[in-house]
Structure formats: C-alpha cells, structure tokens
Amino acid sequence: FSPKPGVNVAMLNIKKRGKPLIETDVNTKYRDFIVYTFNQFKPNIMEGLANIFDKNYFCKIAKKTGLSPKATPTEVEFTHWQQLFSHFVNDIKKNKQKIIEASYKRQLKQQKKLDKIHRTRSDENWKNYKR
C-alpha cells in the first residue's frame, strides 16, 4: 500500500469443522462430565474424579496421556478432557456413569436462583443491596 496504513491488519479464516470433536449423541454426557468435575471442589482432578475412576486406573490414564494427576480442572487441556471422557464412556460401568447424570441441568437450575448484583462505578451503594 502506498501510503503505508497506520494500522496493523490481521485476517482470520474460519472453516466449519466437518466432524465434531465430541459426537452429538454423547454431547450431553460430556457436558455433565465436565460440569461434575469442575464442581467437585477438590485440590486436583484425580481427587475430583475419585468417585468415578479408581486411583490406580486414573494414574495409568494420566501416564499414558501425559496428564498430570495433580492438575486442577482449569489446567487440563481439551485433548486430555477428550481422552478422560473416552475412558469414562468406554471403561467405566454404567452405575458409576450415573453419578454425573444431570450435572449440567442442576448447575443451570442453581444459577437461575442466583440474585446477581451488577457492580458499576455509578452505583456506589451496591454493598447495601438487599433482596
């Protein structure tokens, strides 16, 4: 360009993925699995999933996939979530799989009950908010 523009320009090309990373028939179960794990309030993912995965089995999965058993849910990469979920669906008995059932729906129900306070600089009395 002449004259040279005074801004940096970037172009983003987005293509729709052909096959979804999580199959649509297990999408709800995957969402429940993720929500359940994040809501365990345990120090790491291994302890958070202790009701589902046997400790030794979880350590084998972690070693095989490169996942740290001491990682928190926020530190787990998407590929590790996929691998954990695959083991959950294929290797865990149905009675243990029921533990996570409807976790996402319960979370949505809890969130609807929350009374949210929108703190802004214009409302200095937000701390005095009462229902």
TORTOR-473429 format. One record per residue: residue in one letter; x, y, z of N, C-alpha, C, O, CB in turn. Coordinates in steps of 0.05 Angstrom, whole numbers, plus 32768, in hexadecimal, padded with zeros to 4 digits. Glycine has a CB too. Example, Ala and Ser with C-alpha at 12.3 -4.5 7.8 and 13.67 -1.06 7.14 Angstrom:
! TORTOR-473429
   rest   n_xx   n_yy   n_zz   ca_xx   ca_yy   ca_zz   c_xx   c_yy   c_zz   o_xx   o_yy   o_zz   cb_xx   cb_yy   cb_zz
      a   8108   7F8E   809C    80F6    7FA6    809C   8108   7FBE   809C   811D   7FBE   80A9    80E2    7FA7    80B5
      s   8101   7FD3   808E    8111    7FEB    808F   8102   8001   809D   810C   8017   80A1    811A    7FF4    8072
***
This chain:
! TORTOR-473429
   rest   n_xx   n_yy   n_zz   ca_xx   ca_yy   ca_zz   c_xx   c_yy   c_zz   o_xx   o_yy   o_zz   cb_xx   cb_yy   cb_zz
      f   8011   7FE8   8000    8000    8000    8000   8012   8019   8000   8027   801A   800C    7FED    8000    8018
      s   8008   802C   7FF2    8016    8046    7FF2   8002   805C   7FF5   7FF1   805E   7FE3    8028    8049    7FD8
      p   8002   806C   8008    8014    806C    801F   800E   8055   8032   7FF7   804A   8032    8012    8087    802E
      k   8021   804D   8041    801F    8037    8054   800A   803E   8069   800B   8054   8075    803A    8031    8062
      p   7FF6   802C   806E    7FE2    8032    8082   7FEE   8033   809E   8002   8026   80A4    7FCB    801C    8081
      g   7FE1   8042   80B0    7FEB    8045    80CB   7FE0   8031   80DE   7FE0   8035   80F7    7FE5    8061    80D5
      v   7FD5   801A   80D4    7FCA    8006    80E6   7FD5   7FEB   80DE   7FDD   7FE6   80C7    7FAB    8006    80E4
      n   7FD5   7FD8   80F1    7FDC    7FBD    80EB   7FC2   7FAE   80E4   7FAD   7FB2   80F0    7FEA    7FAF    8104
      v   7FC4   7F9D   80D0    7FAD    7F8E    80C6   7FB2   7F71   80C9   7FC8   7F67   80C4    7FA6    7F96    80A9
      a   7F9E   7F62   80D1    7F9F    7F45    80D3   7F87   7F39   80C5   7F71   7F46   80C6    7FA2    7F3B    80F0
      m   7F8A   7F22   80BA    7F73    7F15    80AD   7F6F   7EFA   80BA   7F82   7EEB   80BF    7F78    7F12    808E
      l   7F56   7EF4   80BF    7F4F    7EDB    80CC   7F3D   7ECC   80B9   7F29   7ED5   80B0    7F40    7EE0    80E8
      n   7F46   7EB3   80B3    7F36    7EA2    80A2   7F2B   7E8B   80B2   7F3A   7E7B   80BE    7F48    7E97    808A
      i   7F11   7E8A   80B4    7F03    7E76    80C5   7EF5   7E62   80B2   7EE6   7E6A   80A1    7EF0    7E82    80D9
      k   7EFA   7E48   80B7    7EEC    7E34    80A7   7EDD   7E22   80BB   7EE7   7E1B   80D0    7F01    7E23    8096
      k   7EC5   7E1A   80B3    7EB5    7E09    80C4   7EC1   7DED   80C4   7EC9   7DE2   80AF    7E98    7E08    80BA
      r   7EC3   7DE2   80DC    7ECF    7DC7    80DF   7EBB   7DB3   80D3   7EA3   7DB6   80D7    7ED4    7DC1    80FD
      g   7EC6   7DA0   80C6    7EB4    7D8B    80BA   7EA8   7D7A   80CF   7E8F   7D79   80D2    7EC5    7D7A    80A6
      k   7EB8   7D6C   80DE    7EAE    7D5A    80F2   7EB3   7D67   810D   7EC9   7D70   8113    7EBD    7D3E    80F1
      p   7E9E   7D67   811F    7EA2    7D74    8139   7EB6   7D64   814A   7EB9   7D4C   8147    7E87    7D76    8148
      l   7EC4   7D72   815B    7ED8    7D65    816D   7ECB   7D53   8181   7ED5   7D3E   8189    7EE9    7D7A    817B
      i   7EB3   7D5B   818A    7EA3    7D4B    819D   7E8A   7D43   818D   7E7B   7D54   8185    7E9C    7D5A    81B8
      e   7E85   7D29   818A    7E6E    7D20    817B   7E54   7D2B   8187   7E52   7D2D   81A0    7E6E    7D01    817A
      t   7E41   7D31   8176    7E28    7D3E    8180   7E18   7D2B   8192   7E09   7D35   81A3    7E18    7D46    8168
      d   7E1A   7D11   818F    7E0B    7CFF    819F   7E15   7CFD   81BC   7E06   7CF4   81CE    7E0B    7CE3    8193
      v   7E2E   7D06   81C1    7E38    7D06    81DC   7E3E   7D22   81E6   7E4C   7D26   81FB    7E51    7CF5    81DE
      n   7E35   7D36   81D8    7E3B    7D52    81DE   7E30   7D59   81FA   7E3E   7D67   820A    7E2E    7D64    81CA
      t   7E18   7D51   8201    7E0D    7D57    821B   7E1D   7D49   8231   7E22   7D55   8246    7DEF    7D4D    821C
      k   7E24   7D30   822C    7E34    7D22    8240   7E50   7D2F   8244   7E5A   7D31   825B    7E38    7D04    8238
      y   7E5C   7D39   822E    7E75    7D47    8230   7E72   7D60   8241   7E83   7D66   8252    7E80    7D4E    8214
      r   7E5D   7D6F   823C    7E58    7D88    824B   7E54   7D82   8268   7E5F   7D90   827A    7E40    7D97    823F
      d   7E45   7D6D   826E    7E41    7D65    828A   7E5C   7D5D   8297   7E61   7D63   82AE    7E2D    7D4D    828C
      f   7E6D   7D4F   8288    7E87    7D46    8292   7E98   7D5E   8299   7EA5   7D5E   82AF    7E95    7D34    827D
      i   7E99   7D72   8288    7EA9    7D89    828D   7E9F   7D99   82A5   7EAE   7DA1   82B7    7EAA    7D9B    8274
      v   7E85   7D9E   82A6    7E79    7DAD    82BC   7E7D   7D9F   82D6   7E83   7DAB   82EA    7E5A    7DB2    82B6
      y   7E79   7D85   82D6    7E7D    7D75    82EF   7E99   7D79   82F9   7E9D   7D7D   8311    7E77    7D57    82E9
      t   7EAD   7D76   82E7    7EC9    7D78    82EF   7ECF   7D93   82FA   7EDD   7D95   830F    7EDB    7D72    82D7
      f   7EC6   7DA9   82ED    7ECC    7DC4    82F7   7EBE   7DCA   8311   7EC7   7DDB   8320    7EC3    7DD8    82E2
      n   7EA8   7DBC   8317    7E99    7DC2    8330   7EA1   7DB1   8348   7E93   7DB2   835C    7E7C    7DBE    832B
      q   7EB6   7DA2   8346    7EBF    7D91    835C   7ECE   7D9F   8372   7ECF   7D95   8388    7ED0    7D7B    8351
      f   7ED9   7DB6   836C    7EE7    7DC6    8380   7EFD   7DB6   838F   7F00   7DB7   83A7    7ED3    7DD1    8395
      k   7F0B   7DA6   837F    7F21    7D97    8389   7F3B   7DA4   837F   7F3A   7DB3   836C    7F20    7D78    8380
      p   7F52   7D9E   838D    7F6A    7DAC    8385   7F75   7DA4   8369   7F84   7DB4   835D    7F7F    7DA6    8399
      n   7F6D   7D8D   835F    7F77    7D85    8344   7F62   7D73   8337   7F4F   7D6A   8343    7F92    7D77    8346
      i   7F67   7D6E   831D    7F53    7D5F    830D   7F51   7D42   8316   7F3C   7D36   8314    7F5B    7D61    82F0
      m   7F68   7D36   831F    7F67    7D1A    8327   7F54   7D17   833F   7F45   7D04   8340    7F83    7D11    832E
      e   7F56   7D29   8353    7F45    7D27    836A   7F28   7D2F   8363   7F15   7D24   836E    7F4F    7D3A    8380
      g   7F25   7D41   8350    7F0A    7D49    8348   7EFB   7D32   833A   7EE2   7D31   833C    7F0B    7D60    8335
      l   7F0A   7D21   832D    7EFD    7D0B    831E   7F00   7CF0   832D   7EFC   7CDB   8321    7F09    7D08    8302
      a   7F07   7CF1   8347    7F0C    7CD9    8357   7EF3   7CC8   8359   7EF6   7CAF   835C    7F16    7CE0    8372
      n   7EDB   7CD3   8358    7EC2    7CC3    8359   7EBD   7CB4   8340   7EAD   7CA1   833F    7EAB    7CD5    835F
      i   7ECB   7CBC   832A    7EC6    7CAF    8310   7EDE   7C9D   8308   7EDA   7C86   8302    7EC2    7CC5    82FB
      f   7EF6   7CA8   8309    7F0E    7C99    8301   7F1D   7C8F   8319   7F22   7C9D   832C    7F20    7CAB    82F0
      d   7F24   7C75   8319    7F36    7C6A    832C   7F51   7C79   832A   7F59   7C7F   8314    7F39    7C4B    8328
      k   7F5E   7C7D   8341    7F76    7C8D    8342   7F8C   7C81   832F   7F99   7C90   8320    7F81    7C8F    835E
      n   7F90   7C67   8331    7FA4    7C5A    8320   7F9D   7C5C   8302   7FAF   7C62   82F2    7FA6    7C3C    8328
      y   7F84   7C59   82FC    7F7B    7C5B    82E0   7F7F   7C78   82D6   7F89   7C7C   82C0    7F5E    7C53    82DD
      f   7F79   7C8B   82E7    7F7C    7CA7    82DF   7F9A   7CAD   82DA   7FA1   7CBB   82C7    7F71    7CBA    82F5
      c   7FAB   7CA3   82EB    7FC8    7CA7    82E8   7FD2   7C9B   82CE   7FE4   7CA6   82C1    7FD7    7C9C    8300
      k   7FC7   7C84   82C7    7FCF    7C77    82AD   7FC7   7C89   8296   7FD6   7C8D   8283    7FC2    7C5B    82AA
      i   7FAE   7C93   8297    7FA4    7CA5    8282   7FB6   7CBE   8280   7FBE   7CC6   826B    7F86    7CAD    8287
      a   7FBB   7CC9   8297    7FCB    7CE2    8299   7FE7   7CDD   828D   7FF1   7CEE   827D    7FCE    7CEC    82B5
      k   7FF3   7CC7   8294    800E    7CC2    828A   800E   7CBD   826B   801F   7CC7   825D    801A    7CA9    8297
      k   7FFA   7CAF   8262    7FF7    7CA9    8246   7FF2   7CC2   8235   7FFC   7CC4   821E    7FE1    7C94    8241
      t   7FE2   7CD4   8240    7FDB    7CEC    8231   7FEC   7D05   8236   7FEB   7D18   8227    7FBE    7CF3    8237
      g   7FFC   7D03   824B    800D    7D1A    8252   7FFF   7D2F   8264   8008   7D45   8267    8016    7D28    8239
      l   7FE9   7D27   826F    7FD9    7D38    8281   7FE5   7D36   829D   7FEA   7D20   82A7    7FBB    7D31    8281
      s   7FE8   7D4D   82AA    7FF1    7D4D    82C6   7FD9   7D47   82D8   7FC5   7D55   82D7    7FFE    7D68    82CD
      p   7FDB   7D32   82E9    7FC5    7D2C    82FC   7FC1   7D42   8310   7FAB   7D44   831C    7FCB    7D12    830A
      k   7FD4   7D53   8314    7FD2    7D69    8327   7FC8   7D82   831A   7FC5   7D97   8327    7FED    7D6E    8334
      a   7FC1   7D81   8300    7FB7    7D99    82F2   7F9B   7DA0   82FC   7F8B   7D8E   8303    7FB6    7D95    82D4
      t   7F95   7DB9   82FD    7F79    7DC2    8303   7F69   7DC1   82E9   7F75   7DC0   82D4    7F79    7DDF    8310
      p   7F4F   7DC0   82EB    7F3F    7DBF    82D2   7F45   7DD6   82BE   7F44   7DD1   82A6    7F22    7DC0    82D9
      t   7F4C   7DED   82C8    7F52    7E04    82B6   7F6D   7E00   82A8   7F72   7E0D   8293    7F52    7E1E    82C5
      e   7F7E   7DEF   82B3    7F98    7DEA    82A6   7F97   7DD4   8292   7FAB   7DCF   8283    7FAC    7DE4    82BC
      v   7F81   7DC5   8290    7F7F    7DAF    827E   7F79   7DB9   8261   7F67   7DC8   825D    7F69    7D9B    8287
      e   7F89   7DB0   824E    7F85    7DB8    8232   7F6E   7DA8   8226   7F66   7D92   8230    7F9F    7DB3    8222
      f   7F63   7DB3   8211    7F4B    7DA7    8204   7F51   7D8A   81FB   7F40   7D79   81FE    7F43    7DB8    81EC
      t   7F68   7D85   81F0    7F6E    7D6A    81E7   7F6E   7D56   81FF   7F66   7D3F   81FB    7F8A    7D69    81D9
      h   7F77   7D5F   8216    7F76    7D4D    822D   7F59   7D49   8237   7F52   7D33   823F    7F86    7D59    8244
      w   7F48   7D5E   8235    7F2C    7D5A    823B   7F1F   7D45   8229   7F10   7D34   8232    7F1D    7D76    8239
      q   7F26   7D47   820F    7F1C    7D34    81FC   7F24   7D17   8204   7F14   7D05   8203    7F25    7D3A    81E0
      q   7F3D   7D14   820B    7F48    7CF9    8211   7F3B   7CEF   822B   7F34   7CD8   822D    7F66    7CFA    8214
      l   7F39   7D00   823F    7F2C    7CF8    8258   7F0F   7CF0   8253   7F06   7CDB   825D    7F2D    7D0F    826D
      f   7F01   7D00   8243    7EE5    7CFA    823D   7EE3   7CE0   822E   7ED0   7CD0   8233    7ED8    7D11    822D
      s   7EF5   7CDB   821B    7EF5    7CC2    820C   7EF8   7CAA   821F   7EEA   7C96   821C    7F0B    7CC2    81F7
      h   7F0A   7CAC   8232    7F0D    7C96    8245   7EF4   7C94   8257   7EEC   7C7E   825E    7F26    7C9B    8257
      f   7EE9   7CAA   825E    7ED0    7CAA    826E   7EBA   7C9B   8260   7EAD   7C89   826C    7EC8    7CC7    8274
      v   7EB6   7CA1   8247    7EA0    7C95    8237   7EA5   7C78   8232   7E93   7C67   8234    7E9C    7CA4    821D
      n   7EBE   7C71   822B    7EC4    7C56    8222   7ECB   7C42   8238   7EC7   7C2A   8236    7EDA    7C57    820F
      d   7ED6   7C4C   824E    7EE1    7C3A    8262   7ED3   7C3B   827E   7ED7   7C28   828E    7EFE    7C41    8266
      i   7EC3   7C4F   8283    7EB6    7C52    829D   7E9A   7C45   829C   7E8C   7C49   8289    7EB5    7C6F    82A6
      k   7E94   7C36   82B0    7E7A    7C29    82B2   7E63   7C3D   82B3   7E66   7C54   82BC    7E78    7C17    82CA
      k   7E4C   7C35   82A9    7E35    7C47    82A6   7E2C   7C52   82C1   7E23   7C69   82C3    7E1D    7C38    8299
      n   7E2E   7C42   82D7    7E25    7C4D    82F1   7E37   7C64   82FA   7E2D   7C76   8308    7E26    7C36    8306
      k   7E51   7C63   82F3    7E62    7C7A    82FA   7E5E   7C91   82E7   7E62   7CA8   82EF    7E80    7C71    82FA
      q   7E56   7C8B   82CE    7E51    7CA1    82BB   7E38   7CB1   82C4   7E36   7CC9   82BD    7E4D    7C95    829F
      k   7E26   7CA4   82D2    7E0E    7CB2    82DB   7E15   7CC8   82F0   7E04   7CDA   82F4    7DFB    7C9E    82E8
      i   7E2C   7CC7   82FC    7E34    7CDB    8310   7E33   7CF7   8304   7E2C   7D0B   8311    7E50    7CD5    831A
      i   7E3B   7CFA   82EB    7E3D    7D14    82DE   7E23   7D1E   82D2   7E20   7D35   82C9    7E53    7D14    82C9
      e   7E0F   7D0C   82D0    7DF6    7D12    82C2   7DE9   7D2C   82CB   7DE7   7D31   82E3    7DE3    7CFB    82C5
      a   7DE1   7D3C   82B8    7DD3    7D55    82BD   7DE3   7D6A   82CC   7DD7   7D7D   82D6    7DB9    7D4F    82CC
      s   7DFD   7D68   82CD    7E0E    7D7C    82DA   7E0A   7D97   82CD   7E09   7DAC   82DB    7E2B    7D73    82D9
      y   7E09   7D98   82B3    7E06    7DB1    82A5   7DEB   7DBE   82AB   7DE9   7DD6   82B0    7E09    7DAD    8287
      k   7DD5   7DAE   82AB    7DBB    7DB9    82B0   7DB9   7DC3   82CD   7DAD   7DD8   82D2    7DA5    7DA3    82AC
      r   7DC5   7DB5   82E0    7DC5    7DBF    82FC   7DD4   7DD9   82FE   7DCB   7DEB   830D    7DD2    7DAA    830E
      q   7DEA   7DDC   82EF    7DF9    7DF5    82F0   7DE8   7E0C   82E5   7DE8   7E22   82F0    7E13    7DF2    82E1
      l   7DDB   7E07   82CF    7DCA    7E1C    82C3   7DB3   7E24   82D6   7DAD   7E3B   82D9    7DBE    7E13    82A9
      k   7DA8   7E10   82E4    7D92    7E15    82F7   7D9D   7E26   830F   7D8F   7E39   8317    7D87    7DFB    8302
      q   7DB5   7E20   8318    7DC1    7E30    832E   7DC6   7E4C   8325   7DC2   7E5F   8334    7DDB    7E22    8338
      q   7DD0   7E4F   830D    7DD7    7E6A    8303   7DBE   7E7B   82FF   7DC0   7E93   8303    7DE6    7E67    82E9
      k   7DA8   7E6F   82F8    7D8F    7E7F    82F5   7D86   7E8A   8310   7D79   7E9F   8311    7D79    7E6D    82E9
      k   7D8D   7E7D   8326    7D85    7E86    8340   7D96   7E9C   834B   7D8F   7EAA   835E    7D85    7E6F    8353
      l   7DAD   7EA0   833E    7DC0    7EB5    8347   7DB4   7ED1   8343   7DA8   7ED6   832E    7DDB    7EB2    833A
      d   7DB8   7EE1   8356    7DB0    7EFD    8353   7DC9   7F0D   834D   7DDA   7F12   835F    7DA1    7F08    836D
      k   7DCD   7F15   8334    7DE6    7F21    832C   7DE6   7F3F   8332   7DD3   7F4D   832E    7DEB    7F1C    830F
      i   7DFD   7F48   833C    7E01    7F64    8340   7E14   7F6E   832B   7E2A   7F64   8328    7E0D    7F69    835D
      h   7E0C   7F82   831C    7E1D    7F8D    8308   7E2A   7FA5   8314   7E1E   7FBB   8316    7E0D    7F95    82EE
      r   7E44   7FA2   831B    7E53    7FB8    8327   7E5C   7FCA   8311   7E69   7FC2   82FD    7E6A    7FAD    8338
      t   7E57   7FE3   8315    7E60    7FF7    8302   7E6C   800E   8311   7E67   8011   8329    7E4A    8001    82EF
      r   7E7B   801E   8303    7E86    8036    8311   7E71   804A   8317   7E75   805A   8329    7E9C    8042    82FF
      s   7E5B   8049   8309    7E46    805D    830E   7E35   8056   8326   7E29   8068   8332    7E34    805F    82F5
      d   7E35   803D   832F    7E25    8035    8346   7E38   8030   835D   7E42   801A   8360    7E14    801C    8340
      e   7E3C   8044   836D    7E4F    8042    8384   7E42   8032   839B   7E51   802B   83AE    7E57    805D    838D
      n   7E28   802E   839B    7E1B    8021    83B1   7E15   8003   83AC   7E04   7FF8   83B9    7E01    802F    83B7
      w   7E24   7FF7   839A    7E1F    7FDB    8393   7E23   7FC8   83AB   7E17   7FB3   83AC    7E30    7FD3    837C
      k   7E34   7FD0   83BE    7E39    7FBF    83D5   7E20   7FBF   83E8   7E1D   7FAC   83F8    7E51    7FCA    83E5
      n   7E0F   7FD2   83E6    7DF7    7FD4    83F6   7DE0   7FC5   83EA   7DC9   7FC6   83F4    7DEF    7FF0    83FC
      y   7DE4   7FB7   83D4    7DCF    7FA9    83C6   7DC2   7F94   83D7   7DCF   7F84   83E4    7DD9    7F9D    83AC
      k   7DA7   7F95   83D8    7D98    7F81    83E7   7D82   7F76   83D5   7D78   7F85   83C4    7D8C    7F8D    8401
      r   7D7A   7F5E   83D9    7D65    7F51    83C9   7D4A   7F5D   83D0   7D36   7F55   83C5    7D64    7F33    83CD
***
